[in-house]
Amino acid sequence: MIIHYSIVIVYLGILAVLSIYCLHRYHILYLYYKYRKQLPAAAPIAADNNLPLVTIQLPVYNEKYVVRRLLGATVHIDYPRKLLEIQVLDDSTDETSQIALEYIDKLRRDGHNITYLHRTKRHGFKAGALQAGLEIARGELVAVFDADFVPQRDYLKNIVPFFSDSRIGMVQSRWGHINRNYSLLTVLQSLFLDAHFVLEHTARNRSGRFFNFNGTAGVWRKECIVSAGGWQYETLTEDMDLSYRAQLQGWRFIFLPDVVTPGEIPVDMNSFKSQQHRWAKGGIETAQKMLPAIFKSTHPLKVKIESFFHLTCNINYLLIILLALFTYPALLARIALAREMFFMADMLFFVGTFIPIVFFYIIADRESSGGQKRHVFYIPFLLALGVGLAVNNGKAVLEALTGCKSSFVRTPKYHIEKKTDCWTNKTYRKNLRAAQLAAEAGLTLYIMWAVCTAVQHRVYAAVPFLLLFFSGFLYVSVCSLYETITLHKNQSKYLQQKLSEFFSVAPVHSFKKRFMRD
């Protein structure tokens, strides 16, 4: 009996901490509606001779499918050529470099000012490339676009006027999604990202809290980067790290939700998990690095509290794993004890976690679509995906907390823009980690066992909660396994093709004929 009560206490404790983070979303919504009409002021667009020199940095690493698209969009940005410098920061180790150089030569002949910087060693990863480019950049302002983004023609004309205020250090635009409707996975990612940008960024920025540059589709004042210590690579989220260092020094940031820069969303689960792993781990690494300085600073308490929630939110993935592991023991305790005791747990889960998240994403969907509810039907799937990522992101959090360092694994891009585009036959695809798949599949079976037990003992109140966990782990594990199987099949076909080509070349044929003749 004592064991059962202990399980109940631990279970309720996990739910309580999760509820605190989930209820914090109500605070974000409150800030959003209170401050969303406080628009940042921008000066009128100056004449060409009064515009600042802008350097556009394009960090590239093995991006053969999208590098031409990136360069083509960048050179068509409407800004005086004499005031525009483009840096291609190429760390590639494959044919991307050749593709880029050939296209750059053509663009240079057309009169574009493009600098090509290729590093033989990827020291510092993306942060190292950006810092190397910054040291030779001539621009007063520095824009950054990742390889999967397509900057709009009027991008700089919409952004540059806000730097008329010398206190502004960075302006971030909102991410758009080229391939939003490609699959269920891309729809769910777009919902997640829209909520992050439209609600969280707007609420934090316009209420005077800190928010972060998102690594791409933003413009920095070069002086701001230098004064904050430059690009550093102690964390996997160099963008978040620099953002907090700069804001601690008093630099002001601006978020523009109406300036949308389209980007390509990962279309395969394994690449998406790789991206999420980097973001989750980097977020905790940044929390460890920056929170002591934030709490020691003279900034208002509201800024410190919001920074804590922002930087530590990925801890929730560890709590989800613990909650999943405790589902079956808690179910047995529910059966053994008076079931009325679990009314508190059911209400805590429903009111403290489920309702805030659902409400948050319903509003995000409406606000990001101009009042239309485009994807409300998908919100339960989004919740399931969040649960399914717990093993992947929980592992990332543990690595950060234990000081386990890892390389910057970039997210593959395949130039997927419409539903008919195919990615399964392309390189850069991610292999699945067997141990992680085993954990995800094991949790799927474990939760399924709990569902069967709940139905058998007629504990129907627990079934919806268990099904959410079951569907999340099932979706993530099945997608990961399927993609890995198709990857290995394609690799096998590729190897067979290369062997066939090798043994069919003319010298081999000549050797075979001579051998047979002899």
N, C-alpha and C positions, 0 to 999 in steps of 0.2 A: 504493500500500500504506500509506503514511504517513497518507493521508486516511482510509482505512478504520480504522486504529488510533485516530486522533483522534476519529472518530465514536463508536467503542466507548467511549472514555474519557468523552466528554461524556454519552453515553447512560447509562453506569453511574453517573456523578456525579449526574444527575437522579434516577435510581432510588434512589440512596443517601439523598439528602435527603428524598425522599418517604417512604422507609422509616422514617426517624427519626420523622417526624410520625405515621406509621401505627402504629409500635411503641409510641408514647406512649400509645396506647389500652390497651395491656396495663397500663400504670401506672395509668390511670384505673380499670380493672377491679380491680386490686389494692387501690387505695384504697377502692373501693366495698365490696368484700367485707370489708375489714378494719374499716371504720368504720360500716357501714350500721346496726348495732344501737345506735349511740350516739345515742339520740333526744334532741332538745332538750327542755328542761324548761319547762313552762308552769304558771302559777298557776291555781287554780280560777277559773271564771267568777264575777266579782264581782256583787254586787247592782246593780240599775239605777242607784242613786244614787252608786255608786263607779266606774262605767264612764267611760272618757274620751270626750270629744266627738270625733266622727269626721267628717271632710270627705271625701266621695267625688267625685273629679274625673272627668268624662266628656269627654275631648277629642274633638271631632267636626269633620269636614271633608267636606262633600258625602256624606252617608250616608243618603239618603232611604229606602233599602230596609230599614235596620236600626235607625234611631234610636228608633223606637217600641218595638221589642223590647228595646233596651238600657235605656230609661227604665222600661219595665214591670217588668223583672227587678230593677232597682236599687231601686225603691220598695218592693218586696216583701221586701227583706233584713230579717231578724229582728233589729232593734236599736231601742232606745227612740227615738221620733221626736224628742223634745226634745234628744237627743244626736247627732242625725244631720243633717248639712248636705250637700246635693247640689249640685254645681256643673256646669252644662252649659257647657263651653268651646267655643263654636261659631264656627269660622272659615269657615263654608260660604258659597258664592257662588251656590247654587241653591235649589230649593224645600225643601231640608232644614230651613232656618231656620223657614219657615212651619209645616212639619209638626211640628217640635219645639215651637215656641211654642204651637200649638193644644193639643198634648198636655200640655205643662207647665201651662197654664192649668187644665186639668181636674184634674191632680194637685194643684195648689195648692189648689183648691177642696175637695179631699179631705183637706187638712190637711198635706200634705208640704212640707217646707222646701227649696225648690229655687231656686237662683240661676242666672239665665241671663246669660252674658257673651258678647257678640258683638263680635269685633274686625273693623274694616273693612280692616285691613292684616294679612296673615299673617306678621308679623315674627317671625323665630325659629322659624317652623313649629310643630310640636307642643311643643317645649321652650318656646317663647315663650308659648304658650297656658297650659301648666302653670305657668309662673312667674307669669304675670298672675293666674291663679287663686289661687296660693299666697299672693300678697301680701295678699289679702283673706280668705283662709281662716281660719275660727275654730277649726278642729279641732286637737287635740293630735296626732292621727294623720290621715294622708292616704292614702286608697285611690285607685288609678287603674285604670280599665277602659276599654279601647279599644272602639270601636263594634261590633266583631264578636264581643264576648264577652257571655256571659249569666251573671252572678254568681248563685250558688246562695243560697237563702234563709238558710242557716246560715253563710254565708261569714265574717261579722265575728265571730260567736260562736266560730268555730274559730281565728281569727287573733289577735284582740285580747288574749287572755290571755298570749301570749308577750311582750307589751310590758310585763309586770310587772317585767321586768329592764330597768333604766334604760340598760343598755349596748346594747340591741338597737335598731338603726336602721332595719331593713327586714325584712319577712317576705314571701317569695315563695311563691305556691301553684303547683301544677303545671297546665299547660294540658291541657284535654281537647279533644276534637274532635267537634263536632256532626255534621259530614258526613264522617266518616272513610271510610266505604265508598261514597262517591258515585262515584268513578272510580279508575282506576289511579293517577292523579296524586295524589289526596287520600290514598290508602292509603300511597303512598311518603312523602309529607310527614309523615304521622302516625308512621311508623317513625322518620324522621329526628328529629322533635321529641321523641318518647318517649325515644330514646337520649340526647338532649341533657339532658332534664330528669331522668329517672330515674337514669341512670348518672353523667353529668358533674356535674350540680348536686349530687347527693347526695355523690359522692366528694369534690368540692372543698369543699363546705360543712362536712361532718362531719369532714374531716381537717385543718381549720384553714386551708385555702387560700382565696383570694378567689374569689367567684363574682358574677354580676351579676343585677340586676333586669332583667326581660325586657320592660319597657315597659308591661305591663298585668298585671292579676290579682295585684297585690301591694299591701302597705300600708307606708307610710313613717312614721317619726316626724318631724314637721315640723321639730323642732330639728336633726335629723340633716341634712336637706336644706339648711337655712339655714347651718349650720356648715360644710358642705362646699362652699359657694359657690353654692348654688341650681342651678336648671336652666340649662344653658349649651348653645349651639347651634353650637359650632365644628366638631362632628362630626355625622354623620347618625345616630349611635346615642347619643342623649343619655342613655338609660337606662344603658348600659354606662359611659359617661364619669362620670356621677354616682356610680355604684356603686363604681368604683375610687377616686375622690376621697374618698368617705366612709369606705371601709375603710382607706385610708391614714391617716386621722385616728384610727383605732382603733375605729370603730363596728363592731358585730358584726351579721351577717346570719343569717337562718334560712331554710332551704328546707323546705317541707312537702309531700312527694310524695303524701301521702294526702288532701290537700285539693285537689280537682280542680275547676277552673273551665272550663266548656265554652266553646269559641271556634270560629269558622267558618274553615276552611282555604280558601285561594284555589283556585278550581275551574278556572281557565284558565291556560295556560302563560305567556302574556305578563304577566299580573298576578303570577304566582309569580316570574317572572324579575325583575320590577321590585322585588319585595320582597327577593329574594336579592341583587340589586345594591346596594340600600340597606344591607342587613346587612353584606355583604362590605366595601363601601367604608367604612362607619362603623367597622367593627372595626379596619381598618388605620389610619384616622384617630385612633382612640382609642389604638392602640398607639404611634403617633408622639407623641401628646400625653402619655401617662401612663407609658410604660416608663422614660424617664429618671428621673422622680420615684420610681418603684417601686424601681429598682436603687440609688438614692441613699438610700432609706429604711432604717430599722433593722429592718425586718421580716425574718423568717428567710429563708435562701436557698431553702428549699423553696417558699415563697410566691412569690418572685421568678421562679424557674424555671417554675412552673406558670402564672404570669401571662404569661410570654413565650410559652409554647405556646398558651395560650388566645387571646391577642390577635393573634398572627401566623399562626394556622392557615390563614387564607384565602390566604396566599402559595402554598399548594398548587395553587390553580387556575392560576396562571401556570406552575407546574412541569408540570401536566398538559398545557397547551397546548404547551410545549416538547417534552414527551415524545411528543405526537401528531405534531408536526412532524418529529421524529427517527425515527419508526417506519420510514419507507421507506428513508432512508439507512442505518439500522441493519440493516434487512433485507438490503440490497445488500451491506453489509459482512459479514454472516453468510454470505451465499452465496459471497463472494469468499475469505473466510478459512476456517480450519478451524472447523467448526461446534461442535466441543467447547468452543471458547473462549466461546461464548455460554451454556454451561451455568450459569455464575455469574450472568449477567443473568437467566436464566429463574428460577433459584432465588431471587434477590434479589427479583424481582417477586412470586413466589408466596408466599414465606415472609415477606418484609418488608412487603408492601403488601396483598395479597389476603387472606391468612389472618387477620391482625389485624382488618381491617374486617368480614369475614364473621362472625368469632367475636364481635366487639363487638355487632353488630346482632342476632345470634341471642340473645345474653344479654339485650339491651335488650328484645327482643320478649317474652321469657319473664318478665322482671322486671316489666314494665309491665302485663302481663296476668294477674298472679297465678299464674304457673307454667304457663300455657297458651302454646303456640306457635301464635299466630294467623296470622302473616304471614311465616313463614320462607321460603315459596315466592317471596315478592316481593323478597327481598334482592338477587339478581342484577340485578333491574330497578332497585333503589335505587342500586347501584353504577354502572349505566349512566347513570342520571339525573345522578349526581354528576359523571361525565365530561362529559355533554352540557351541563352548566351552566358549563363551564370558560371558554368565550368570554365569556359574560355576566358572570360573576364575576371573570374575569381582567381584563376591561376596567375593572371597578369598582376592583380593586386597583391597576391602573396609574394610574387617575385620582387615587386617594388618595396614591400615592407621588410623583406629579408635582405635587401641590397643586392639582389641578383641582377647583374647587368646583361643587356642583350643588344643586338644590333638594330638599327632602324630598318625594318622590313617594309618597303614601300608597297602600296596597293596596286596590283596590275590593272592596266586599262586596255580595253580591247576595241575602242572606237565603236561602241554599241549605241546606236541612236534610235533605231526603230525595231519593232518586234521581229522583223524578218532577218535581222542581223544575227550571226552565229558566233559564239565564242568558244565552243567546245573543241574546235580544231586549232586553237591558237596556243602559242607558247606563253610563258610567264605564269601558267596556272599553278596554284598552290597544292602541295601534297598534304594529306591529312596526317596528323600525329596519332599513331595507333593508341597510345595511352589515353589521350583525350577522348577519342572516339569510344574507347572502352568505358570510360567514366560516364559519358553522356548516354550511351546505350544501357549501361548498368542502372543509371538513375531512371531511365525510361521504364525498364522492367520492374524496378523497385516500386515506382509510383503506381504502375499498373496493378501490382500485387496489392498495394494499399487500396486502390479503387475497388478491386474485387472483394477485399475484406470488408470495406465500408458497405457495399451493396449486400453482402451476405448477412451482415449484422444490422441492416436497415438503418445505418447512420447516414441518411441521405443528405443531411446538411453539409457534410464534409465533401461530398462528391464533386460539386462544381469547382471547388478550390483544388482538389486533386486532379481533376481533368485539365485544368489550366496548366499545371505543372507537367502532366503527362504529355499533352499536345506540344508544349514548348520543347521539351527534351527530345520528343519523337521527331519533330520537324527538323530541328537542327542536326541531329545525328543521322537521319536518313538522307538529307540533302548532302551532308558532308561525305557520307559513304558513297552515294551515287556518283558524285562529282569525281571522287578519287578513282572509282572503278573505270569511269569513262576516260579519265586522264591516262591511266595505265594502258587501256586499250589503244588509245591514240598513240602513245609512246611506242607500243609494240608494233603498230602498223608503220610508224615512222621508221623504226629500226629495220623492219623487213624491207621497206622501200629503199633505204640507204644501202643495205646489203645487196639487194638486187641490182641497184645502180652500180655498185662497186664491181660486182662480178660480171657485169654486162658491158664494161668499157672496152674500147678497141684493143689495148694491149693485152688484156686478159683473154679476149677472143683469139688473138694471134697466138698467145702462149698455148691455149687449149688446142688450137688447130695443129700447131707444131708438135705438141706433145702426142696427139693422136696419130700424126703422120709418122713420128719416130717410133 
